[in-house]
Amino acid sequence: MLTSEPPVSENEKRDALDAALNSHTFARSAQLRALLRYICEREMAGHSDNLTEYEIAVDVLGRRKDFSLTEDSSVRNRAYELRQRLEKYYSSEQSQTALRIQIPRGGYVPYYTRAVPAAVPETKPALELHERTRRFPLGALAAVAVIASVLGYAGGWLLTRQRPPQVLKEAWGPLSEPGDQLLISIATNFHMMVRPHIQPHPWRFPAPEQLYSIYGSNRPLQPGTPIYMEPAQLSVPLAELAAAATLSNMRTAFGGTYQILPESESPAAALRGRNSFLIGSGTNSRAASMLLRNLALTIDYTDTEQFGVIDQRKPAGQNILFVSQPTGDPVASVQYGLFSVITAADSSGRARRTVVLSGSGSAGVQAAVEFFCSPARMRELRGRLQAAGLPGFPPTYQVVVRCETSGTRLISYEYATHVVSQPAR
């Protein structure tokens, strides 16, 4: 449960801003100082609603008023650099400061977090996962350990703030109710594990020669040591672990408990009749395939072997809404996330909600989660729904989120489109 924190005063905000502007970390970056000053002073003046990408481009970066947001990503790039610089400032130069300025991904309105106590209480989900270790594969346990470490980092600011605003309570609906335990199910990817010293068994295969140079580039390998491959289904990308951390911290902010399990231990049947999140796409999750096949949108491969957002209501050849944009590297620079909200009644007639979080890459999943947990983004979405004649968030709907990435890191995200529908009975 959360305890109420005193509100951050304007004097505290001003002191935090002045300290950052006069720091060594920001000394050589006049543009980042100007951006930080602009967004903080606009927030303190009560003009958060006007902190848009366009206003920043014109007022801070000096862009012409007729410039194109779709062709010029300079604001998003500067915002990403500002987040990185603030993280460096607070980790190296001001690690003991009581108040920190943070800029959320996908937005430009700053928020302020107070330092959390050094003591970290034992979390109930970690204990519940520990009880399952006797029948949980070792590699999957490693993934769970990473989840546990990420929980304290990504989204941890929620624990220092008051309860989430009303718009998120409306959007989360039954998911925000503290009475029942929330299930967070994560699909694991099927892959080939490559390493030496795999005991002989029918599914151990010798690695091809091309892999030796790749393996040895970052792992010590004695000359003449053979390496092998074996199929496994244990991996969870880092961005999806960060997404799980954001969800679990938001759930904690609502005052409820949660449980994190791999999909192998929480299949589609386990989602029925309870509030849950499912992190997975049709390409790696049987449960996601089952839940999304009755909805309008899904994420799948196109005929050209690219990840895309598919409109299942349209015939093949006319059903591709968006396609990830590659950079020449294995990871796309533009990806898409999809969150699908499904509400149904349980056996006693109570509303229960499942949200499927998919992406054309792991950063797309993270973008979908951050959008769903962002008060500003969900307030904007509610406005779109109300403009279309809906009173608020409907029981079943889907939202596509466009995001930009740097390698596998999420840089920024924005609304792309949405569909309101009902699952087939």
N, C-alpha and C positions, 0 to 999 in steps of 0.2 A: 504494500500500500504506500501511497505517496503522502508526504507531509507538505502542507502549504508553505511556499517560500514567499518572503516579502518581495513586492514588486521592485524592479530595478528603477532607481530614480534617474532623472535627467542628468543630474550632477555626476552620478556614477558612470552613465553612458559617456558623458563628455570627457571625464578623466580617462576612461579606457581608450577613447578615440585619440586624445592628445598623446597618450603614452605610446600608442602604436605609430602615430605620425612622426614622432620624434625619436623613434628607435633606429638602431643600426640596421635592422633587417629591411626597413623601408627607405633607408637614406638615399640609395641610388636609383630609386624608381619613382620619379615624379608623377608618372601617369597612374600608377597604382595608388599612390597617396591621394591624388585627386579623386580617383574613383571611390576609395574608401571614405574620404571626407564627404563626398557628394551623397552617397547612399545613407550614411549615418546621419547627416544633418537633415536630409529629407525625412527620414524616419522620425527623428526627434521633433521635427516641425509638424508631424501628423499628416504627411503627404505620401504615405507608403503606397497608396493605390496608384500613384503616378510614377512609381519606380519601375518603368518598363524598359525593355531593351532599346526601343526607339528613343526614348527620352535620354537615356545614358549615352547613346551613340551621338546624338546631336549636342547635348549639353557638356559632356565630358570629353568625348573623343573628337569633337568638331566636325562630325559628318554633315553633309548637306541634307536639307530637309526632305529631299526627294530620293535619298539613297534607298537601296533595296535590302531588307532584312534577310531575304533568302540568299542573296549573293554575297553579303558581307557578314562574316561571323566574328568580327573583331571584338564585339562586346562579350560574347560568350567566351572567347579566348582570354580576354583580360580578366573576366570573372573567375575563370579557372585558375589563372596565375595568382589572383588575389587570395583565393582559398588556400592555395599552396603556400603562399607567403605568410598568411596568418598562422597556418599550422606550424611553419618553421619558427615564427616569432614566439609563439606560446610554448613550443617545445624546447627551445634553446635559450632565448633571451628573457622570457618572462614566464618561466615554468611554475612559479609560485604565486602568480597573480590571482586575486580573488574573483575577478570578473573577466570574461572573455567575449570577444566579438566573433560571431560566426555568420557565414553567408551560406544559405542552403543551396544545394544543387537545384537547377531549374528555376531559380528565382533570384531576386536581388535585394530583398528586404532583410536587413540584418536582424539577428536576435542575439540576446546576451545570456550567457550561462554562468552560474556561480560555480566555484570550485567544489567538487564532491569530496566527502571525507575519504581518507586514505584506506580505511577499513572497508573491505568488500564483503557483504553478507553472502552466505552460502545460498545458492539458488535451488529451488525445488526441482526445476526441470533437469538440472545436472544429476541430482540424486536419482530421479526416475530413470534417466538413461543408464546410470551406473548399474541399476538393478537388472538391466537386460544384457549385460556384457557376456554372460555365459553362452548366449546363443547369437551374439552379434559379431560378424566377421571383424578381424583385426583392422583391416583397411578402413572399414566403415567407421570403426571407433576413432580412427585418426581423423576422419572427416568431422565427426562429432566434436572432437577436441578442438579442431579449428573453429567450428561454430561457436563453441564456448568462449574462445579467446576473442573472436570477432564481436560477440555480444557486448563486451565491455567497451568497444570502440565505436562501431558504427551505430548511430542512433542513440548513443548513451546519454546525450544531452537531454533526452526526454525525461530522464529520471530526476533532473534538477529543476524541472519546470512544473507548473501547475497542470491540472487535468487538461486534456486536449480540448480545443474549442468545440462549440456546438455543431459546426458544420461537419466535423469528423465523426462525432457521435451519430449524426444523421446518416452519414455515408456508411459507417461501419454497422449501424443497426444492431442486430443480435450479436455481432462479433465483439461489440463493446461491453456487453453485459457480463459482469464479473462472476455470476453464479456458477456457470459450467466451465470446465477446462477446455481451452481452445487447442485444437490440433493443428500443427504446422507440419505438413508432409512434404518431403523433398525428393524428387526423382533423381536417381543416380544414373550416370552415363555408362553405357557399355563401351569398353575400350580394351586395348591390349596393354598389359603391364610388361614393361621391358626392364630386365635386371639380370645380373648373374646369380648363380647359386639357387636356382629354382629346383626343388627336388623333382626327380623324374615322375611324370604321370601322363596319362593319355592326352592331356590338353597342353602339354609343354611343347613349344616349337622353337627350333633354332632361329635366332634373329638374322635377317638378311645382312649382307656385308655393309650396305649403305647406312645402317643404323649405328655401326660402331663409331664412326667419326662424330655423329650427333651425340651419342651417349657419352663418349669420352670428352666432349668439349667442356662439360661442366661437372663431371663426376669422375673421380680417380678410377682408373681401370688399368690393372697391371697387364703388360704385354702377354698375349697368349690366353688371357682369360675369356672364356666364351660368355656370351650373353644370350638370354632366352626370352621368349614371349609366352604369356598365358592370358587367356581372356579373363576379364574381371568386370564388375559392375559396382564400383565403389566411389568414383570420383564425383565431386561437386565443385563447380567453378567458384572462384573466390567472390565474384560479384553476386552470385546467388547466396553464398553464405552471408554476405553483407545485407542482402535483402531479407534473409531470415532474421538477422539481428535487428533490423529496423522494425519488422513486424512484432517481434517479441518485446522490444522496448516500448512500442506503442501499446501493446496489450497490457504491459505492466503499468503504463501511465493511466490506463483506464481502470486499474485496480484489480485486474483479473490474472488468472494463472494460465499457463500454456504448456504444451508438450511438443517436442520436436522429434520426429521419427523419419527414417527413410521410407520411401514408398513401398519397399519390399515388406515392411512391417505395418504399413497403413495403406492398403489398397483401396480401390474405389468403394468397396463395401464398408470400410471403416469410416468413410466420410459421410455416409447416409445418417440423417437424423442428428447431426451435431454440427456445431460451428467450426469451420476449418478453413485453412489456406492450403492450396496445393501449388507448389512451385514445380512447374514442368510443362513441357510442350508435347504435342502429338508425336514428335520425333523421338522422344525419350521416355514418355510416360503413358502407360496403358490407361491409367485413370483419367489423364487429361484428354486422351483421344475419346474416351467414352463420354465425358462431360461436354466437350466442345462440339461433338458431331451433331448435336441437336440445336446448336446456336448458329448465328450468321457467320461469324468470323473464326478463323483459326490461323495458326502459323505453321507453314510446311514448306517443303521444297517446291520450286517451280520447275518447269520443263527444262530450264537451263541450269539446273542444279544449284540455284541460289535460294537463300531463305527469303520468304516473302509472306506478306499478310494476304490471306486468301478469303474471298467472299464466297462461301459455300452455297449461296442462293443462286449463283450465276453459273452458266455452263463453262466447261474447260475452254481456255483461250480468252475468256472475257472476265475471269474471276480474280485477277491479280490486282490488288489495291496498291500495295507498296512492295518494293524490293530493296534489300540491303545494298548499300553502295560500297563496293570494295575499293581498296587503296593499292592493290598489288600485293599486300601482305595477306596472311591467312585470315586476319580479323578485319571486318568492315569498319569504315569510319562513320557510317550512318547505319544505325540499327533501329529496330522497332520492337516495342514492348506491347503486350496486350494483357489487360486484366478483364476478366469475365466474372461478373457478379451473378450468382444464382441463388435464389431464395425459394425455399419450399417449406412445407409444414412437416413436423415429425409426427410420430404416432399419436401424440397427445394433442396435436393441433397447434403447437407452438412454432413460431417462425424460426427457421434455422438457415444459415447462410454459408455457402462455400464460395470462395474467390479463387479462381484459377489464374495463376500468374505465369505468362509465357513470354518468350522473346525469340527474336531471330539471332540472338547471341546472349551470353550471360549478362552483359551490360543492359540489354533490352529488358530483361527480367528486373534488374535493379531499378531501371527507370520507371517501370510500371509500378513497382512497390513504392518508390519515393513519391510518385504522383498521387497514389492512393492515400499516402500518409501526409500529404502536404495540405494544410488548411487553405492556402491561397489557390492552389490548383483545383481542389475539390469545390471551393467556393465559385471559381470560374466555371467549372463544369455544371454545377447546380444552376448557375445563371443561364447557361446554354439550354439546359433541360427546361427551365421555366419559360424561356423565350419560345420554346417549341410547344408550350401549352401543358407541360407536366408540372405538378405541384412540387416536386422535389426528386429525390433519387428513386427510380422505379425498382421493383423487386429483382428484375433481371435485365442486365444491360452489359455492353462491352465498350471499352475505350482503347483506342490505339494511341500509343505514345511514341513520338519520334525522338531519337536521341543521337547525340554525337559522342564519339569515343576517341580516346587516344590509346592505341593498343587495346588492352582489355579494360581500361579505366573509363568510367562514365564521366563525361565533361559537362554536358547539359542535356536537358530534355524539354519537350513541349507537346502540347495537345496536337493530335493529327485528325482524328475523327471518332465518332461514337455511333453505336447502333443500340436501339432499345428493342428488345424482343422477349419472347416467352419460349422456354424449352418445350420440345414436343413431349406429349404425355405418353 
